[in-house]
Amino acid sequence: MKILITGANGQLGTELRYLLDERGVAYRATDASELDITNRQQVDEYLNSYSPDVIYHCAAYTAVDKAEDEGKALNQLVNVDGTRNLAQGAARIDATIVYISTDYVFDGDSKEIYTVDDQPAPKNEYGRTKYEGELAVQQFAPKHYIIRTSWVFGKYGHNFVYTMLNLAKAHDTITVVDDQFGRPSWTRTLAEFMTYAVDKRLDYGIYHLSEENSCNWYEFATEILKNTSTRVLPVTSEQYPQKAWRPRHSILDLSQTEKTGFVIPTWQDALSRFMKDIEV
């Protein structure tokens, strides 16, 4: 099987590379300097030349607040145009594409958990483009897995866990919002399910993947810093305004994924394993 990874130097792409390395699985890794997914001709030429069987599409524009203004054009180019180029190319060479999406495709106004069949209604620019990416994959690539995830943390990039740990080094007290609820997702678990879907030849379609159990950001931060002397205080979203809308309640339903036999750890267990891995 010939494997192509886009965004291979990002948080998830790097995790996926290390996972495949551990398993002795060959792949070709690309970043924007090697494959500009926003360039349709370059994508077509690259796919025609390499002809992968599977495309793990990890490349994405993820600067949520910048996507509202200064990064709006790039957000559109990467998450929509780039994904469409890859989806059309995958269909042409009969490849499977694995597309990573987000809980931000939902408005977060519902107090119920979001199933794979619920209608997306994004309320920020990042969520809008990721949803349009989903639609492009569904429209153009018959062989696809769309994996929605949330609150991603991992060893190889900037994320909430590292932010909290760094703040704790300089502050005795920090404040974190307690009115936004979701499920943390470890990049290791996400990478494992991406390969699981392909290797087990699961039915094509949409899956949700995050860790078991849910929490708010304050609870997540408290667990991250439980072995430090830093005090974590809860605040409301109104007390911590951000440029882009954040869903207040975006807990993803994991039942579709669980039915496949894939074992999902709790976020507490995943966080504990991650913290040991980075030797905190």
N, C-alpha and C positions, 0 to 999 in steps of 0.2 A: 504494500500500500504506500503510495506517495502522498506525503503530507506537506501542506503549506500553512505557515502561521503568519498572519499579519499582526502588526503591532507587537512584534516579538520581544521588544525591549521594555514594554510597559509592565505594569504591576501584574496583570494576569498572564500576559504573553511570556514573561520570564518564568513565572511559576509553572506554566505548561511546558516550557522547554526543559526545566529541571526534572519534571515528572517523567517526560519522555526519555530523557537521558538516563534516569534511574532504571527505566525498563529496557534500555537498549534499543529504543525505537528511533529510526532515522526520520529526519524531517528537514525541511528548508525553512529557515527563519528570515523574515523580512521586517524592516521598519520603513519609515517614510523616505529615507535616503536611497533605499534599494528598490522599493516599489511604491510609487505614488498612486494610491488607490483612487485619487480624485481625477486622474488622467486616464480616460477611457481607452485610448490607444495603447498606452503603456501597460495597462491591465490586460488587455486582449493579447498583446504580444508576449507578455510574461506567461500567461496561462497557456497559450498555444505552445510555447517553448517547453515549459516544465510539465504541463498536463497533470496536475495533482488529482488524486482520487478524493481527497478531503481537504477542505479549506477551513481552518480554525480562524475565524475572523475576530481577532482581539483588538484590532485598531479602532480607536474611537476618540472623539473630542469629548472630554469629561470635565472641563472647567465650567461648572454649572452656572456660576454667577456671571462670568465673562460672556457666556453664551447669550445673555440678555441684551448685550450691547456691543462692546468692542470685539468680541469673538463670535458674533452672530453669523457672519458670512462663512468663517472657517468651520463653525459648528455644522452649518448646512452642507458645506462641501464634503466634509469627512463622513458625517453620520448618515447623510441621505445619498448624495451623489456617489461617494465612494462605495457605500454598501450596495447601491444599485449596480454599479459597474461590476462588482465582484459577483453579485447574484446572477446577472446576465451572463457573465463569463463562465460561472459554474455550470449553468444550464447548457451552455454551448458545448462544454467538454464532458458533460454528464458527471460532474463532481458533486459531492455532498458538501453543503456549506453549514457551518455551525456559527450562528450569530448570537452575540451576547447583548441582551437588552436589559431593561431596568424597571424597577417598581415605579419610577417617575412617569411611566406611561399612564398611570392612574392618577386621578385627582386627589385621592387621599381623603375624600369627604365622607366615605362610608365607614361605619364602625365594624362592618363585616370583613372577613378576610377575602382577599381578591383571588378568584379562581382563574384558570387559564382561559375560560370562556367569557369572563366579564369584559364589558366594552371599555377599552381605554379612553381616557379623556384628560390628556396631559395639560398641566397649567403653567408649565415653564418651557422655555425654548429648547433646553436639553431634552426634556421628556418628549416634546413634539418631534424632534428630529430622530430620536431613537424609535419612536412609534412609526414614523414614515419609513425608517429603515426596515422595520418589521414587515410593513406592507410591501416594500420592494422585494424582500426575500420571498414572501408568500406568492407574489405575483410572478416573479421571473424564475425562481429556482425550485423545481418540484421536489428535489431531494434536500430537505433542510431541517435543521433543528434550531428553534428560537428558544434561547434560555434566558428567562428574566431573573435577575438577581437584585440584591439590595445591600446597602451598608457594607460595601466590600472593604476588607482589610487583608493585608498579607505582608510578607517579608520584603518584597522587592519594589517598594514605591511609597509615595506619600499617602497617608490614610489617617483615619480618626484615631486609631490606637497610638501611632507614633506621635500625633499631635498632642494627645493627652499626656503621654510619657515625657515629652519635651517641655510642656507647660509645667508639669509637676517638678521639674528640675529647677525652675525659676520662681515658682509661686507656692505660697503656703495654702492658698485657697483659690479655687477656680469655679466658674459657674457654667452649667450645661443645661440646655433645654430639657424639660420633662414632659412636654405635651406633643411630642412627635414619636409615634410608635412604629416599630418595624422588626425586621429580623436581620442580625448581622450575618455576613457571609465571608468565610475564609477562602482565600484564593485557592488553597490546596483542595478543599472540597469541591469547589467549582471546576477546577481543572480535571479532577478525577471524574466528575459526572460528564464533562464534555467528552472525554475519551470513552467513558462507559457507554454513552449513547451510541457512539459510532461503532465500538467494538461489539456491542450486543445487538446492533442493528435494530434499535428501538423504532417504533412507529414514528414517522416524520410528523413534525408539528411543534406546538408550544409546550414548554415545560417551565416550572418555577423551581429555582434552586437557591436556597439559603440554609442557614442552620436551623435546627429545631429550637422551639421556644421563641418567645418574642420579648421585647423590652422597649423602654424609651431610651433616649440618648443619655440621660442622667444615670439610669441604672447601668447602662453599658460602661460609662465612664467610671462609675463607682467600682465596678468589678475590675476594670483595668488597673485602677490605682489602689486597690484594697491593701496592698503590701507596702504602700508609701505613707508618708506623714501628711500628704496633701489632702485637704478637705474639699469635697465636692459639694456644691450647693445648687439646688434646682432653681431654674428661672423659666419664664414663659417665652414663647416665640416672640411675643410683642416686646419683651425686654431685650431680645437679641435679634434685631431685624437684619435680614439678609436680602440681597438684591433679587434673587430668584425665589419663587414660591417653593416651599418644601411641603410634601404631603404630611398631613397630621397623623394619618393612620394608613399605612401601606404595608400591612402584614400579608405576605404572599401565602396562598394555599399550596402546600407541598404534596398533596395526595396523588396527583398525576405522576410525580416523580417517585414517590414511595411505592406505587403499584408496580414499578419496574423491577423492584428488588434492591434498588440502590439504598444503602444504609447511610442515613444522614445523622451526624452527631449533633448534640446540643451546642448552642453558641458558647455556653460556658466551657464545655469540654474543648471545643475548637480553639477558644481564646487561650485556655490553659496550655494546650499543646503548642500554640504559636508563641506564647511568652517563654516557654522552655526552649523553644527553637532559637529565639533571639537572645536567650540567656539574660533575661531581665530579673 
